[in-house]
Amino acid sequence: MAVSPSALGKVMEVFERNFRDRGELGASVSIWWEGAEILSRGDGWCEREKTRKWTTDTLIPVYSATKVPAAATLLLALESRGLSEETPVREVWPRFPVAEASFHHVLSHQCGLAALDQRASVLEHAAVVEAIENQTPAWRLGDGHGYHPRTFGALLDEPVRRLTGLTLGGCWREMIAGPLGLDFWIGLPENHWPRVARLYPGKAGKDDLADAFYKQLTTSGTYTRRAFSSPRGLHAIHEMNESRAWSAGLPALGGVGTASALAKFYQAAIGSIESPLSPHVREALAVPGSAGHDKVLLRPTVFTSGAQQDPLDEHGRKIRRIYGPSISAFGHPGAGGSHGMGDPETGVSFAYVMNQMDLSVMPGLKCVEMVDALFSEM
């Protein structure tokens, strides 16, 4: 089913409205369909002083939109050694604290390791690994799931290092991003630093402050707050505007790239272009593995081996449409409003990146209305 020109026009109407009515500063949107980029637009400014125009080649940190590229990297590293997401983690990482856990449990946020009792800096991989190894899980395997916003990075990076001898960011570049020509980095080289736009924090609205998640996030000692606070470091937006954050190669939150590169990655993830991602890896990214009430985000969520999907009600209908109407569509948002997704059913992939952040933990109207417009005639 083709993407109609009128649907693309509706997407652009939302894109332009974001600048006109919603305070957007700089942003890019990219849409691919069956192997070709059919919409690529960048507009605005890289900073409030308006010294650099934002273009489709502008780089920006995308926070947790990094997680699916990172998951694909681990899945491919496992496959290269004759292993899979069903392999017990301890076969690769002997001191992993959850004895029965497979890599699928890790990738679908089921291991109860979202918050660490032992202090460690997110920039010190060895210290984070030690803290994970010494952590008592917050729940038993099989007792549900909860989003691992920050520990997810080391949980993937450590096995990739053990499997390949490379950091996850290095493996991503060698095995996936390099072959596909993706301008998306998990560890940004210094020669690309001048291309990075400046992020600006969002402001809380009444709906945000009333949300149960935000109440827990702003209350000292809650599990949600602890999960978003450990490992420590890089919590403030101004820290994410520093080169040490871009170059650190943090798989949970450190990706830097363009909308076009992120959308093209999802073309590979849904099998619409030839890529290093095997059918088995693509299936792992697309098949749901944990669903229900999220112990960290405090709302229904669904995770595959590395990606999110929209949750369903008791009648099998979506209760959110962050990923469009297709039940098989998957992706991952990033803090502040960045978003990437792919839909195996239609062959469509989409990405949106920006520098004026919102506060919402899920994509807001700036992005969701574009997704709705994209699929409005399909």
C-alpha positions in Angstrom: 0.0 0.0 0.0 1.6 3.3 -1.2 2.0 6.4 0.8 -0.1 9.0 -1.0 1.2 12.6 -1.8 -1.7 14.0 0.2 -0.6 12.1 3.3 2.9 13.5 2.9 1.3 16.9 2.5 -0.6 16.4 5.8 2.7 15.5 7.5 4.3 18.7 6.3 1.3 20.7 7.5 1.9 19.3 11.0 5.7 19.9 10.7 5.1 23.6 9.8 2.5 24.0 12.5 5.0 22.8 15.1 7.2 25.8 14.2 4.3 28.2 13.9 2.2 27.3 17.0 4.2 24.9 19.2 7.5 26.6 19.7 9.7 24.3 17.6 13.2 25.7 17.1 15.0 23.2 14.8 13.7 19.9 13.5 14.0 17.2 10.8 11.5 14.7 9.6 12.2 11.7 7.3 9.9 9.1 5.8 11.0 6.1 3.8 8.8 3.6 2.0 10.0 0.3 0.5 13.6 1.3 0.2 13.4 4.9 -0.8 13.3 8.2 1.1 10.0 9.9 0.1 10.1 12.9 2.4 13.1 14.6 4.0 12.7 18.1 5.5 14.8 20.1 8.0 14.0 23.6 9.1 14.7 26.1 11.9 17.8 26.8 13.8 20.5 24.9 15.7 20.5 27.4 18.6 18.3 30.2 19.9 20.8 32.8 18.8 20.0 31.7 15.2 23.6 31.5 14.1 23.4 28.1 12.3 20.5 27.1 10.1 19.1 23.6 10.8 19.3 21.3 7.8 18.6 17.7 7.1 22.3 17.0 7.8 22.1 18.5 11.3 23.1 16.1 14.0 21.2 16.0 17.4 21.3 13.7 20.5 18.2 11.5 20.4 18.4 10.0 24.0 16.5 6.7 24.1 15.7 6.5 20.4 19.2 5.0 20.5 17.9 1.8 22.2 16.7 0.0 19.1 19.9 0.5 17.1 21.8 -0.7 20.2 19.5 -3.7 20.6 20.0 -4.6 16.9 23.8 -4.4 17.5 23.6 -6.9 20.4 21.3 -9.3 18.4 23.7 -9.2 15.5 26.7 -9.7 17.7 25.0 -12.7 19.3 24.1 -14.2 15.9 27.7 -13.8 14.7 28.8 -16.1 17.5 26.1 -18.7 16.8 23.9 -17.4 19.7 20.5 -15.7 19.9 18.3 -13.7 22.2 17.3 -17.0 23.9 20.8 -17.7 25.0 21.3 -17.4 28.8 23.2 -14.2 29.6 25.6 -16.1 31.9 27.0 -18.0 28.9 28.5 -14.7 27.9 28.6 -12.7 31.2 29.2 -15.2 34.0 28.6 -12.7 36.9 25.2 -11.5 35.6 23.0 -11.3 38.7 19.9 -13.0 37.3 20.8 -16.6 36.9 17.8 -17.7 34.7 17.8 -14.6 32.4 18.2 -14.8 28.7 19.2 -11.9 26.5 15.5 -11.6 25.5 14.7 -10.9 29.2 17.4 -8.2 29.2 16.2 -6.7 26.0 12.5 -6.6 27.0 13.2 -5.0 30.4 12.3 -8.0 32.6 15.3 -8.4 34.8 14.6 -5.8 37.6 17.9 -4.0 37.2 16.6 -0.6 36.3 18.0 1.1 39.5 21.4 0.5 41.1 22.2 0.6 44.8 25.9 1.0 44.2 26.9 4.5 42.9 28.5 4.6 39.5 29.0 7.2 36.8 27.3 6.5 33.5 30.6 7.5 31.9 32.5 4.8 33.7 31.5 1.5 32.1 33.5 -0.8 34.4 32.0 0.8 37.5 28.5 0.4 36.1 29.1 -3.2 35.3 30.3 -3.8 38.8 27.3 -2.1 40.2 25.0 -4.3 38.0 26.8 -7.5 39.1 26.3 -6.6 42.8 22.7 -5.6 42.4 19.8 -7.5 43.9 17.0 -7.4 41.3 13.9 -5.4 42.2 11.6 -8.2 41.2 11.8 -11.9 40.3 12.1 -12.9 36.7 8.5 -13.6 35.5 6.9 -11.1 37.8 6.5 -8.4 35.2 8.6 -5.8 33.5 9.8 -2.2 34.0 11.6 0.1 31.7 15.4 0.3 32.2 16.0 3.9 31.0 19.8 4.1 31.8 21.1 0.7 32.9 20.0 -0.7 29.5 23.2 0.8 28.0 25.7 -1.2 30.1 23.4 -4.3 30.0 23.9 -4.4 26.2 27.4 -2.9 26.0 29.1 -5.4 28.3 28.0 -8.6 26.4 28.8 -6.9 23.0 32.3 -6.2 24.3 32.7 -9.8 25.5 31.4 -11.2 22.2 33.3 -9.0 19.8 36.1 -7.1 21.6 34.5 -3.9 20.5 32.3 -1.4 22.3 28.7 -1.5 21.3 29.2 1.8 19.5 32.2 0.4 17.6 30.3 -2.7 16.7 27.3 -0.7 15.6 29.6 1.3 13.2 31.4 -1.8 11.9 28.4 -4.2 11.5 25.4 -1.9 10.8 25.9 1.8 10.4 29.0 1.6 8.2 27.6 -0.9 5.7 24.3 1.0 5.5 26.0 4.5 5.3 24.0 5.7 8.3 24.8 9.2 9.7 23.9 7.9 13.2 26.6 7.5 15.8 26.8 5.7 19.2 30.1 7.5 20.0 30.4 10.6 17.8 33.9 11.3 16.3 35.4 14.7 17.0 35.3 15.7 13.3 31.5 15.7 13.5 31.1 17.7 16.7 30.6 21.0 14.8 27.5 19.6 13.2 25.6 19.0 16.5 22.7 21.3 17.3 22.0 22.6 20.9 19.3 21.0 23.0 16.9 23.1 25.1 14.8 21.7 28.0 11.1 21.5 28.0 8.7 23.0 30.5 6.2 21.1 32.6 2.5 21.6 31.8 -0.5 20.8 34.1 -1.1 17.4 32.5 2.6 16.5 32.9 2.6 17.4 36.6 -0.7 15.5 37.2 0.7 12.3 35.6 1.5 9.5 38.0 4.8 8.9 36.4 5.9 12.5 36.9 4.8 12.4 40.5 7.0 9.4 41.1 9.8 10.8 39.0 9.9 13.9 41.2 9.6 12.1 44.6 12.8 11.2 46.3 13.3 7.5 46.9 10.7 6.1 44.5 11.8 3.3 42.2 10.9 5.4 39.1 13.2 8.2 40.3 16.0 5.8 41.2 15.7 4.2 37.7 16.1 7.5 36.0 18.9 8.5 38.3 21.3 5.6 38.0 23.9 5.3 36.8 24.4 8.9 37.8 25.6 11.7 35.5 24.4 13.4 32.3 21.0 14.3 33.9 20.9 18.0 33.0 20.3 19.0 29.4 23.3 21.2 29.4 25.5 18.1 30.0 24.0 16.5 26.8 25.3 19.6 24.9 28.9 18.7 25.8 31.2 16.6 23.5 31.9 14.1 26.3 28.2 13.0 26.1 28.3 12.7 22.3 31.6 10.8 22.2 31.0 8.4 25.2 29.0 5.9 23.1 26.2 5.3 25.6 23.8 2.7 24.1 20.8 3.7 26.3 20.8 7.5 25.7 23.9 8.6 23.8 23.0 8.3 20.1 23.6 11.3 17.8 22.3 11.4 14.3 19.9 12.7 11.6 16.3 11.9 11.1 17.1 10.4 7.7 19.6 8.0 9.2 17.3 6.8 11.9 14.4 6.3 9.5 16.7 4.4 7.1 17.8 2.1 10.0 14.2 1.2 10.5 14.0 0.3 6.8 16.6 -2.2 7.5 14.9 -3.4 10.7 11.6 -4.1 8.8 13.4 -5.7 5.9 12.6 -3.1 3.2 16.3 -2.7 2.2 19.1 -5.1 2.0 21.1 -5.0 5.2 23.3 -7.0 7.7 20.1 -7.6 9.8 19.0 -11.2 9.2 15.4 -12.3 9.3 15.9 -13.7 12.8 17.2 -10.4 14.1 14.4 -8.5 12.5 11.9 -10.9 14.0 13.4 -10.5 17.4 12.9 -6.7 17.1 9.3 -7.1 16.0 7.8 -9.8 18.2 6.4 -8.7 21.6 8.0 -10.2 24.6 6.7 -8.3 27.7 3.4 -6.5 28.1 1.4 -5.0 30.9 1.8 -2.5 33.6 5.3 -1.0 33.5 6.8 -0.8 37.0 8.9 2.2 36.0 6.8 4.2 33.5 3.6 3.4 35.5 1.5 2.8 32.4 0.9 -0.1 30.0 3.9 -0.8 27.8 5.0 -3.5 25.3 8.6 -4.4 24.6 10.1 -6.7 22.0 13.7 -7.7 22.2 14.8 -4.1 22.2 11.9 -2.1 20.8 8.6 -0.7 21.9 5.2 -1.4 20.5 1.8 0.1 21.2 -0.2 -1.7 24.0 -3.5 -3.3 23.3 -6.8 -3.4 25.3 -8.7 -6.5 26.1 -10.3 -6.4 22.6 -7.0 -6.3 20.8 -7.3 -2.6 20.0 -4.4 -0.1 20.5 -4.7 2.1 23.5 -2.0 4.4 22.0 -0.9 4.9 18.4 2.6 6.2 18.7 3.5 3.6 16.0 0.5 4.1 13.7 -2.4 1.7 13.2 -0.4 -1.6 12.5 -0.1 -3.9 15.5 3.3 -5.1 14.2 4.9 -1.7 14.0 7.7 -1.0 16.4 10.2 1.7 17.4 11.4 3.8 20.3 10.9 7.4 21.4 13.6 9.5 23.0 13.4 12.0 25.8 12.0 15.3 24.7 10.3 14.2 21.5 12.6 12.4 19.1 11.1 9.3 17.6 11.9 6.5 15.2 9.7 3.6 14.0 9.1 1.0 11.3 6.0 -0.8 10.1 6.7 -4.2 8.5 3.1 -4.3 7.3 3.3 -1.3 5.0 7.1 -1.0 4.5 7.0 2.6 6.0 9.6 4.0 8.4 9.6 7.4 10.1 11.8 9.5 12.2 11.6 12.9 13.8 14.4 14.7 15.7 14.4 18.2 17.2 16.3 20.4 19.7 13.4 22.1 21.6 12.5 19.3 24.0 9.1 18.6 25.5 8.8 17.1 28.9 6.6 14.1 28.0 8.0 10.6 28.5 6.1 9.6 25.4 6.1 11.5 22.1 3.8 14.5 22.2 1.5 16.1 19.6 4.4 17.5 17.6 5.3 14.0 16.6 2.2 11.9 17.1 0.1 14.1 14.8 2.7 13.5 12.0 2.5 9.7 12.5 -1.3 10.0 12.4 -1.1 12.1 9.2 1.3 9.6 7.6 -1.0 6.7 8.0 -4.3 8.6 7.6 -4.9 7.2 4.1 -3.5 3.7 4.4 
